[in-house]
Structures are given as C-alpha cells and as structure tokens.
Amino acid sequence: MHPRRYNPVMPPIKVLPELLINQIAAGEVVDRPASALKELLENSVDAGAREIAVQLGEGGVKLIKVSDDGCGIARDELALALARHATSKIASSGDLERVATLGFRGEALASIASVSQLTLTSRRAGDRHAWSIAARGAEIAAVVPAAHTGGTTIEVHDLYFNTPARRKFLKSEATELGHCVEAFNRIALSHSDIALTLQHNGRVQRHLRAQGVAERVGAVLGEEFRSGSLAIDEPSSGLRLTGYVGLPSHARSSRDAQYCFVNGRFVRDKLLAHAVRQAYQDVLHHERHPAFALFLEVDPAQVDVNVHPTKIEVRFRDARGIHQFMFHALNKALAAPAAPAVAATGSTQAVASAAHAGAPAYGQQHSMTLETAQPLAFYDALFGRRGKPETSPGESATEPTPPLGFALAQLCGVYILAQNAQGLTIVDMHAAHERIMYEKLKHALDSRRVPSQPLLVPITFRAEPVDVAAAEEHADVLSTLGFDLSPVSPTTLVARSVPALLQDADLPALALEVVRELREYGADRVLTERRDELLGTMACHAAVRANRRLALPEMNALLREMEETERSGQCNHGRPTWHQISLADLDQLFMRGR
C-alpha cells in the first residue's frame, strides 16, 4: 500500500528584497574574507593604483581595510558604487566580449556591503576634500565629507555579522589569514609594478616595493624558487608567455607553488594545467609537482572571463592553439641542455675570492686524477674523442671554460668532479648518461628506426617459452628498436644485432625486458603511450654503471654531451644530474676571509 502523497500549496511568486538578493550573490562571490580581499584588491588595480596598503584584523573577519592611491570615485557616484550591477568598466555586450579589467560585473561591493559594515572613502585628484559613505547590511547612510589624502579606502568590519550561519562555516583565524595572504600574493605576483603592504593585527606581514617581475617572484615565492627555476619569455602571433618554471630537481610534493595568470588574472584552468603536465611528463616523477609562476598574455577578445562567479576560470576561443603554444614554450625551456645559472654578481664574487685565495685562473685544468683508468674505448665508441685532451701537470688550457667545466677526478666511482667558471660541479655520471642515452634513443625512434649494430659473435641466451613466442611475434617491432632476435629452440633466443647505442649494455637482460614489455602491453601501446617508459628502460641498461672507472677524457666527453643534450639537468625520473657549488660557497664552508 502506497503512502498518501501530500501536495502542499506553493506560496505566490514574488521578487526578493534587494538585501536578500545581495546576500545570495555574496554567497557566490564572498565565501570567506579572502574572497572579499581579492575583490577589493582588484578594484584598486583597476583604479590605476601605484601603492596599495592592506590591514586585516582576526584573519579578515573583524577587519579588511584596503587603501590605494588610484583615481578615486566622484561624490555623486559613491552610492552607485554600492549598488548591484553598477560599474564603470563595461557598458555593452561588446565590452563584455573583450574585458581588459579584473573587475567588470559591478557585484563585489554590493555583495560585501550586504554582509558587513562597510565604509567607502574616496578623493579624486583636484577635489578639495574626500567624501565617504557607509553601509550596514541594508542600511546605506548619506554621503558625508571626510579627510583623505587621495585615492580610495574601503573598510569592511565584522564580516557576516548579519548572517551568523555563514560565519560559523569560517575556519580558524590562522587558516583565514592564510587564504588572505594567498589572495595578496596573487595580486603581488601579477602586478610587480605596484607597491603593496600587508598588516595583520597591527603587525606588518609583507612589504613589497614596486619592482621587476624577477625580483617580485623572488620576494613572494622565495629566492630558492627563483634560483631553482628557468626564465621564460616566449612570444608568438598574438600570444606571449613569460614567467618562471621550476627545475624538475626543485619539484614539490604538493601544488602549493603553482601560479598561472591570464592577462594579469589568476586562473585555475584545466587546459593550461594539462599543457604544463605534458611539458613536465618527460622529466618529472609522477608523484612530484612542478612549481611555476606563468603569465599568459592574449587578446582579450580571444578569452571569455565571464564563466565563473569568482572569475577564476576562463574559456579560450582557440583552446587547442593556446594548449599547443603553452606546451611548446614550456617544453622548449625544460629541454635546454645543462648549464649553470649564476647571478651577475656570482662570477665576480668567485673571481675575487679566487684571487684572494691565490687560486688558479678558471680556464686552467689540473690533472688531479683520483680513480681514473684506461682504456678510452667506452666513450670513443659512443662519442669519439669529444672531451678536452688531458693536460700534463702545470700545463694550462687557454680555451674558454665550458658551462659544466673540465673534469678533475672521479669520486667513489659514482660522481665526476669538475671545475667551471663558478666553482665546482658535481655530476652523477649514471643519471647524466642515462638522460643522454634516453634522448638519443628518442630522436632515433622519432626518425622511424633505431640504428642497429650487427654482432661479430651472436649471443645466445635462455628465455621463457612465452618470451620466445613474443619475440617471434613482434620481430618487426624489435627490428624497429634495433634488435635482431630469433628463436633457436622453445627456450632459447639468439641476438644477431642490437641497438648501436646500447652495445655495451647487458644484452640478454635488456632484450628480455623489451620482449616482456611487448608481451604484456602489445606493440601498439609500447610504441605510443608506453614509448617513453620503454626507452627509459633501455637507456638505464645502457648507462654507465656505478664503480665504472673513467679516464679524464671520458669524463670530459660526458660533460660535453650533457651540455648539448636536451633536459640533461635531470635524469628520466626527475632527479638532478649535477649540482653547482660556487667558490663563494666553498669559501664560506671553510670560513675563508673571516
């Protein structure tokens, strides 16, 4: 038996009161103090401010005060500034299609005023004095004269005083302050030409002078980020990408340092995020996240910013073109061969320190051979005599020092120690050689076939019957990869040729691993979505192993290859392949000059 259905009588439809409309809008636009701060800061930027001061109380709940030296608001427009859908930034649908300001809807001040006690004071250049208007929820007072030096100050007291249910959802003071600082940082990063100050409970948290982008990035995200990142400035037709991308070796365990701006507006866009992930996929471990501060400039007519209540999402007219531009610009920067980035003063300091210490000139190379050995066949076979010829003790070289310097010695069979213009470079020889082999294999496979090297004496090795069958089934793919494998019995394979780049690898182990990849995933997947994993495996087998003693020319050959190889600053798993220690760092370590 079904229960009786109750059909209530619906109340009549009516227009909501203006205060309730604004409070509903505030639920979308002003969900916490940081949201209100963001809107006020954007208004100051749009007003042409050169200096902005922010004061917060109790995480922004008790007070948000934003003062700027912008153009100000006329007396007759102060009441309109608190009205919903009143704005000076757009006037037609055509303006909406090419928004060039951060704000444009005319909702923010009305929404904030509806859930707080707000005072707006402003003075335009040339006015005799300032004017002020106050609002307390639905109550808006008359405009009155006020004292103000110029520009605009907005004070927001007791946020959500008239919506206690909303206030209960706020977090602790520290948490809300953290969100406010993040909103402040976003504006600071995207507008480095504006001086900004942030105070909380009377104490200065941040003071940023107007400066260049590089200096502002360092001031906001820290010098460690800036020194561990690559600068980008990539123009294209109607597009430009600038900013800094963190080196894979400086990746993080979380996404806490990822900033992307479109025409000065901070956005979280899936399209742009995907382009970044693709650019890093070949150099970063999947559990790590890159750090970056990127600024994309695009024709405002080509981007729709009116797709989200908080304007944090955008939609591009040519999404595919934007994605490809972002990917190629980032990929190009990350693919740069290894070379130390040193501040302009770094080399000067190092030279002065060297002179003080009586150190030799940087162009010199001393034949200090810790754990070096012959023969040179290993690198001769791969690269030829590309390293700097070994010098005898006391003999100096006159040619310019290359970026990674000249090898001095091998340490513990694992690291290469080299001297360059900045000081000492330490290279993980296996990780570096693995990246070199990986890039060579990629380029070879991209040209449709990996060069093969016939063996004078074929190598026979045991294999599981399923592997023998897989080798026979995928003979064409193996040939593309440089292998000539064929069965000689149900449990035996013979290798008659191998990839020329990998001839010093453990061939049975390498061949079986490649065969098992083909057996498990199939040829199509191995050569497409799993291609990089397969080539990484092959490169790892071919890379010089730990405890392999190298002579100086072999070590130098590896350094020169690193300088010419894309992405050689990190191995295939995102770990650094080398590290720079400046002479100044060494002097500090040994307390020289104190």
C-alpha positions in Angstrom: 0.0 0.0 0.0 1.5 3.3 -1.0 1.5 6.2 1.5 -0.7 9.1 0.7 1.0 11.9 -1.2 0.9 15.3 0.3 0.7 18.2 -2.2 1.5 21.4 -0.4 0.2 24.7 -1.7 3.0 26.7 -3.1 3.3 30.3 -1.9 3.0 33.0 -4.5 6.0 34.0 -6.6 7.4 37.4 -5.7 10.5 39.5 -6.2 13.1 39.1 -3.5 14.2 42.0 -1.4 17.4 43.8 -2.6 19.3 42.8 0.6 18.5 39.1 0.2 19.5 39.3 -3.5 22.8 40.8 -2.5 23.3 38.2 0.3 22.7 35.4 -2.2 25.2 36.9 -4.5 27.6 37.3 -1.6 27.4 33.5 -1.1 29.0 33.0 -4.5 31.4 36.0 -4.6 32.3 36.4 -0.9 32.5 33.0 0.6 35.3 33.9 3.0 37.4 37.0 4.0 40.0 36.2 1.3 37.3 36.5 -1.4 36.4 40.0 -0.2 40.0 41.0 -0.1 40.6 39.7 -3.6 37.7 41.8 -5.0 38.9 44.9 -3.2 42.5 44.5 -4.4 41.3 44.0 -8.0 39.3 47.3 -7.7 42.4 49.1 -6.6 44.4 47.6 -9.5 41.7 48.7 -12.0 41.8 52.2 -10.5 45.4 52.5 -11.6 46.9 52.4 -8.0 50.7 52.5 -7.7 50.6 51.8 -3.9 48.1 49.6 -2.0 48.0 49.0 1.7 46.1 46.2 3.3 45.2 45.9 7.0 43.5 42.8 8.4 42.0 42.0 11.8 41.4 38.5 13.1 42.1 36.8 9.8 40.0 39.4 7.9 36.8 38.6 9.8 37.0 41.6 12.1 38.6 44.0 9.6 39.6 44.2 6.0 40.9 47.6 5.1 42.3 48.4 1.6 43.8 51.8 0.8 45.1 52.8 -2.6 46.3 55.9 -4.4 44.2 55.2 -7.5 42.0 57.6 -9.5 39.3 57.7 -6.8 35.5 57.9 -7.1 33.4 61.1 -7.5 31.0 62.1 -4.8 27.9 61.6 -6.9 29.0 58.0 -7.8 29.7 56.8 -4.2 26.1 55.5 -3.7 26.2 53.9 -7.2 29.4 52.1 -6.2 27.5 50.2 -3.6 24.6 49.4 -5.9 24.3 46.0 -7.6 25.3 45.8 -11.3 26.7 49.3 -11.3 30.2 49.5 -12.9 32.4 51.9 -14.9 34.3 49.1 -16.6 31.8 47.8 -19.2 28.8 49.4 -20.9 27.8 47.0 -23.6 27.8 43.3 -24.6 30.7 44.2 -26.9 32.7 45.3 -23.9 31.9 42.1 -22.2 33.4 40.1 -25.0 36.8 41.8 -24.6 37.2 42.6 -20.9 40.5 44.2 -20.1 40.0 44.9 -16.4 40.0 42.5 -13.5 36.5 43.5 -12.3 33.5 44.2 -14.6 30.3 42.9 -13.1 29.6 45.5 -10.5 28.6 42.9 -7.9 31.5 42.8 -5.4 31.0 46.0 -3.3 27.2 45.4 -3.1 27.7 41.8 -2.1 30.3 42.7 0.6 28.3 45.6 1.9 25.2 43.3 2.3 27.1 41.0 4.8 29.3 43.5 6.7 29.6 47.0 8.0 31.4 48.8 5.2 32.8 52.4 4.8 33.9 53.7 1.4 36.0 56.9 1.4 37.4 58.4 -1.7 39.0 61.5 -3.1 39.8 62.2 -6.7 42.8 64.4 -7.9 41.7 68.0 -7.8 38.9 67.6 -5.3 39.0 69.9 -2.2 38.4 67.0 0.1 37.2 63.4 0.3 33.7 62.0 0.6 32.6 59.0 2.5 29.6 56.6 2.5 28.8 53.9 5.0 26.6 50.8 4.7 25.4 48.4 7.4 23.6 45.5 5.7 20.5 47.0 4.1 21.1 50.4 5.6 23.1 52.9 3.5 23.9 56.3 5.0 24.2 59.6 3.3 27.4 60.8 1.7 29.4 63.0 4.1 32.7 64.9 3.8 35.8 63.1 5.0 39.6 63.5 5.4 41.6 61.5 2.9 44.9 62.2 1.1 43.8 60.8 -2.3 42.6 57.6 -3.9 40.2 55.2 -2.1 40.0 53.4 1.2 37.4 50.7 1.9 36.9 49.3 5.4 35.0 46.1 5.9 34.1 45.5 9.6 32.5 42.4 11.1 32.1 40.3 8.0 28.9 38.1 8.2 27.6 40.0 11.2 24.1 39.7 9.9 24.4 36.1 8.6 25.7 34.1 11.6 25.1 30.8 9.9 27.7 31.7 7.2 30.1 32.9 9.9 30.0 29.5 11.6 31.5 27.9 8.5 34.7 30.0 8.7 37.8 28.3 9.9 40.4 29.4 12.5 41.9 32.9 12.4 45.2 31.4 11.1 43.5 29.5 8.3 41.5 32.5 7.1 44.7 34.6 7.3 46.5 32.1 5.2 43.8 32.4 2.5 44.1 36.2 2.7 47.8 36.1 2.3 47.4 33.9 -0.8 45.0 36.4 -2.3 47.5 39.1 -1.6 50.3 37.1 -3.1 48.4 36.5 -6.4 47.9 40.2 -6.9 51.5 40.9 -5.9 52.9 38.4 -8.4 50.8 39.6 -11.3 51.4 43.3 -10.7 55.0 43.7 -9.7 54.9 47.4 -10.6 52.6 48.1 -7.7 54.0 48.6 -4.1 52.0 46.6 -1.6 51.9 46.3 2.2 50.1 43.8 4.3 49.4 44.1 8.0 47.6 41.7 10.3 46.5 42.6 13.9 48.8 45.7 13.7 51.9 43.8 12.6 53.4 44.1 9.1 53.4 40.7 7.3 54.6 41.8 3.9 56.1 45.0 2.4 56.8 44.9 -1.3 58.2 47.8 -3.2 57.5 48.3 -6.9 60.0 46.1 -8.7 60.7 43.9 -11.7 59.0 40.6 -12.2 62.1 38.6 -11.3 62.6 40.5 -8.1 58.9 40.2 -7.2 58.8 36.5 -7.9 61.8 36.1 -5.6 60.2 38.3 -2.9 56.9 36.4 -2.9 57.9 32.8 -3.7 61.4 33.0 -2.2 64.9 33.2 -3.7 65.1 29.4 -3.5 62.3 29.2 -6.1 63.8 31.8 -8.3 67.3 30.3 -8.2 65.9 26.9 -8.9 63.8 27.9 -11.9 64.1 28.8 -15.6 63.0 32.2 -17.0 60.6 32.1 -19.9 59.8 34.8 -22.5 58.2 33.2 -25.5 56.2 35.4 -28.0 54.0 34.1 -30.7 51.4 35.6 -33.0 49.0 37.4 -30.6 50.4 35.5 -27.6 53.2 35.8 -25.1 54.2 33.6 -22.2 56.6 34.9 -19.6 57.5 33.9 -16.0 59.4 31.2 -14.3 59.2 27.4 -14.3 60.8 25.4 -11.5 63.5 22.9 -12.5 62.4 19.3 -12.1 65.0 18.9 -9.4 63.1 21.5 -7.4 59.7 19.9 -7.7 57.5 19.6 -4.7 55.2 17.1 -3.0 52.2 19.4 -3.4 50.8 22.0 -5.8 51.3 24.9 -3.3 53.5 26.9 -5.7 51.6 26.9 -9.0 50.5 30.3 -10.3 49.1 30.9 -13.7 47.8 34.3 -14.8 45.9 35.2 -18.0 46.1 38.9 -18.8 47.0 39.6 -15.1 44.2 37.5 -13.7 44.9 34.4 -11.6 43.1 31.4 -13.0 42.8 27.7 -12.4 42.3 26.4 -15.9 42.3 22.6 -16.8 43.6 23.3 -20.3 46.6 25.2 -19.1 47.3 22.8 -16.3 47.3 19.9 -18.8 49.8 21.7 -21.0 52.1 22.1 -18.0 51.8 18.5 -17.0 52.6 17.4 -20.6 55.6 19.6 -20.7 57.0 18.1 -17.5 56.0 14.4 -18.1 59.4 13.5 -19.5 61.4 15.0 -16.7 59.3 14.7 -13.6 58.3 11.8 -11.4 54.6 11.4 -11.3 54.3 11.9 -7.6 56.0 15.3 -7.7 54.6 18.6 -8.8 56.3 21.5 -10.6 56.5 25.0 -9.2 55.8 27.9 -11.6 54.7 31.4 -12.0 53.5 31.9 -15.5 51.9 34.9 -17.2 50.0 34.4 -20.4 49.1 37.5 -22.5 46.4 37.0 -25.1 44.0 39.3 -27.0 41.1 39.9 -24.6 38.7 39.1 -27.4 40.1 35.6 -27.5 39.3 34.7 -23.9 36.0 34.6 -22.0 36.4 35.6 -18.4 32.7 35.5 -17.6 32.3 31.8 -17.0 32.6 31.5 -13.2 31.2 33.6 -10.3 34.7 34.3 -8.9 36.2 34.7 -12.3 38.9 32.1 -11.5 38.1 30.1 -14.6 38.3 31.2 -18.2 37.4 29.8 -21.7 39.6 30.3 -24.7 38.2 30.8 -28.2 41.1 28.7 -29.7 41.7 26.3 -26.9 43.8 23.9 -28.9 46.1 26.7 -30.1 46.6 28.0 -26.6 47.4 24.5 -25.3 49.9 23.8 -28.0 51.6 27.2 -27.5 51.9 26.7 -23.8 53.2 23.1 -24.2 55.8 24.0 -26.8 57.0 27.1 -24.9 57.5 25.1 -21.6 58.9 22.1 -23.4 61.5 24.3 -25.1 62.6 25.8 -21.8 62.8 22.5 -20.0 64.6 20.9 -22.9 67.6 23.3 -22.6 70.9 21.5 -22.1 72.5 21.6 -18.7 74.2 24.9 -17.9 74.6 26.7 -14.6 72.6 29.8 -13.9 74.6 32.3 -11.9 73.7 35.8 -10.9 75.6 38.6 -12.4 77.4 39.2 -9.1 78.2 35.5 -8.6 81.1 35.1 -11.0 82.6 38.5 -9.9 82.5 37.3 -6.3 84.0 34.0 -7.3 86.9 35.6 -9.2 87.6 38.0 -6.3 87.5 35.1 -3.9 89.9 33.1 -6.1 92.3 35.9 -6.3 92.2 36.3 -2.5 92.9 32.6 -2.1 95.7 32.5 -4.6 93.6 30.1 -6.7 94.4 29.3 -10.3 92.5 31.0 -13.1 89.3 29.3 -14.1 90.5 28.3 -17.5 93.1 26.1 -16.0 92.7 22.4 -15.6 94.9 20.4 -13.3 95.5 16.7 -13.8 94.4 15.6 -10.4 93.4 12.0 -11.1 91.6 10.3 -8.4 90.3 6.9 -9.7 90.9 7.4 -13.4 91.6 4.5 -15.7 92.1 3.4 -19.3 91.1 2.3 -21.9 89.0 5.0 -23.6 87.1 2.6 -25.8 83.8 3.1 -24.0 83.4 6.8 -24.8 85.3 6.6 -28.1 82.7 4.1 -29.3 79.8 6.3 -28.3 81.0 9.9 -28.9 84.6 9.8 -30.3 87.3 12.0 -28.7 85.0 14.9 -27.8 86.4 15.6 -24.4 89.1 18.1 -23.8 92.6 16.4 -24.2 94.2 15.6 -20.9 96.8 18.1 -19.9 100.0 17.4 -18.0 100.6 18.9 -14.5 101.4 22.6 -14.7 100.1 22.9 -18.3 97.1 25.3 -18.6 94.4 25.5 -21.2 93.6 28.7 -23.0 90.2 27.9 -24.4 87.1 29.2 -22.7 85.7 27.1 -19.9 82.5 25.3 -21.0 79.4 25.6 -18.8 80.0 22.4 -16.8 83.7 22.9 -16.7 86.6 20.4 -17.1 86.8 17.1 -15.2 89.2 16.9 -12.2 88.5 13.5 -10.8 86.0 10.7 -10.2 84.7 10.2 -6.7 83.8 6.8 -5.3 83.1 5.5 -8.8 79.8 7.5 -8.8 80.4 11.2 -9.2 82.5 13.4 -11.5 84.1 16.4 -10.0 84.7 19.3 -12.5 85.8 22.9 -12.3 83.9 25.6 -14.2 83.8 29.4 -14.1 81.6 29.4 -11.0 83.5 26.8 -8.9 82.9 23.1 -8.5 80.3 21.0 -10.4 79.4 17.5 -9.1 77.9 15.2 -11.7 76.1 11.9 -11.1 77.6 10.0 -14.1 75.0 7.3 -14.3 72.0 9.7 -14.1 73.6 12.0 -16.7 74.5 9.3 -19.1 71.0 7.7 -18.7 69.4 11.0 -19.8 71.9 11.3 -22.8 71.1 7.8 -23.9 67.3 8.3 -23.5 67.3 11.5 -25.6 69.4 9.8 -28.3 67.0 6.8 -28.4 64.0 9.2 -28.6 65.5 11.0 -31.6 66.4 7.8 -33.3 62.9 6.3 -32.8 61.3 9.5 -34.0 63.2 9.1 -37.3 61.4 5.7 -37.6 64.2 3.3 -36.8 66.9 2.9 -34.1 70.3 2.2 -35.7 71.4 -1.4 -35.4 74.8 -2.9 -34.8 75.5 -6.5 -36.0 77.3 -8.7 -33.6 80.5 -10.5 -34.7 79.6 -13.3 -32.5 75.8 -13.8 -31.9 74.7 -14.1 -28.3 72.5 -17.0 -27.2 70.5 -16.9 -24.0 67.7 -18.7 -22.3 64.2 -17.4 -22.2 60.8 -18.5 -21.0 58.7 -20.1 -23.8 56.2 -17.2 -23.7 59.1 -14.7 -24.2 60.4 -16.8 -27.1 56.9 -16.7 -28.7 56.6 -13.0 -28.1 60.0 -12.3 -29.7 58.9 -14.2 -32.8 55.5 -12.5 -32.9 57.0 -9.0 -32.5 60.0 -9.4 -34.7 59.2 -6.3 -36.8 58.8 -4.0 -33.7 62.1 -5.4 -32.3 63.8 -4.6 -35.6 62.5 -1.0 -35.4 64.1 -0.8 -32.0 67.4 -2.1 -33.3 67.2 -5.7 -32.2 67.5 -8.8 -34.4 66.2 -11.6 -32.1 65.1 -15.0 -33.3 64.3 -18.3 -31.5 66.7 -21.3 -31.8 64.6 -23.5 -29.5 61.5 -23.3 -27.4 63.6 -21.9 -24.6 66.4 -20.1 -26.3 66.8 -16.8 -28.2 69.7 -15.6 -30.2 70.7 -11.9 -30.7 72.4 -11.2 -34.0 72.2 -7.4 -33.8 71.5 -4.8 -31.1 70.8 -1.1 -31.0 74.1 0.6 -31.8 73.7 3.0 -28.9 73.3 0.1 -26.4 76.0 -2.3 -27.4 77.8 -2.0 -24.0 74.6 -3.0 -22.1 73.8 -6.3 -20.6 72.2 -7.5 -23.8 70.3 -10.6 -22.6 68.7 -8.7 -19.7 67.9 -5.7 -21.9 66.4 -7.9 -24.7 64.3 -9.9 -22.3 62.9 -6.7 -20.7 61.9 -5.3 -24.1 60.3 -8.5 -25.1 58.3 -8.7 -21.9 57.1 -5.1 -22.4 55.8 -6.2 -25.9 54.3 -9.3 -24.5 52.4 -7.5 -21.7 51.2 -4.4 -23.4 51.3 -5.1 -27.2 53.2 -3.4 -29.9 50.7 -0.5 -30.4 50.8 0.6 -26.7 54.6 0.1 -26.4 55.3 2.4 -29.4 52.7 5.0 -28.3 51.6 5.6 -24.7 54.4 3.5 -23.2 57.1 4.5 -25.5 58.9 6.8 -23.0 58.9 4.1 -20.3 60.4 1.6 -22.7 63.1 3.9 -23.9 63.8 4.9 -20.3 64.3 1.2 -19.5 66.7 0.8 -22.5 68.6 3.9 -21.5 69.0 2.7 -17.9 70.5 -0.5 -19.2 73.0 1.3 -21.4 74.1 4.0 -18.9 77.5 3.7 -17.4 77.3 1.9 -14.1 78.5 2.9 -10.7 82.1 1.9 -9.9 83.0 2.1 -13.6 86.3 4.0 -13.6 86.6 6.6 -16.3 89.6 8.5 -17.5 89.6 12.3 -17.7 88.9 12.4 -21.5 85.9 10.0 -20.9 84.6 12.2 -18.1 85.0 15.4 -20.2 83.2 13.7 -23.1 80.3 13.0 -20.8 80.2 16.7 -19.7 80.3 17.9 -23.3 77.4 15.6 -24.2 75.4 16.9 -21.2 75.9 20.5 -22.5 74.5 19.5 -25.9 71.6 17.2 -24.7 68.1 18.4 -24.0 66.8 18.1 -20.5 70.2 16.9 -19.3 69.8 18.7 -16.0 67.8 15.9 -14.6 67.5 12.1 -15.2 64.5 10.3 -16.6 63.0 10.2 -13.1 63.3 13.9 -12.4 66.3 13.8 -10.1 69.1 16.3 -10.7 72.1 15.0 -12.7 74.5 17.7 -11.4 74.9 20.3 -8.8 76.9 23.5 -8.7 78.9 24.7 -5.7 80.2 28.2 -6.1 83.6 29.2 -5.0 81.9 31.7 -2.6 80.1 28.7 -1.0 83.3 26.8 -0.6 85.0 29.9 1.0 82.1 30.1 3.4 82.3 26.4 4.2 86.0 26.8 5.1 85.4 30.3 6.7 87.9 31.9 4.4 88.1 35.7 4.6 86.8 35.8 8.2 
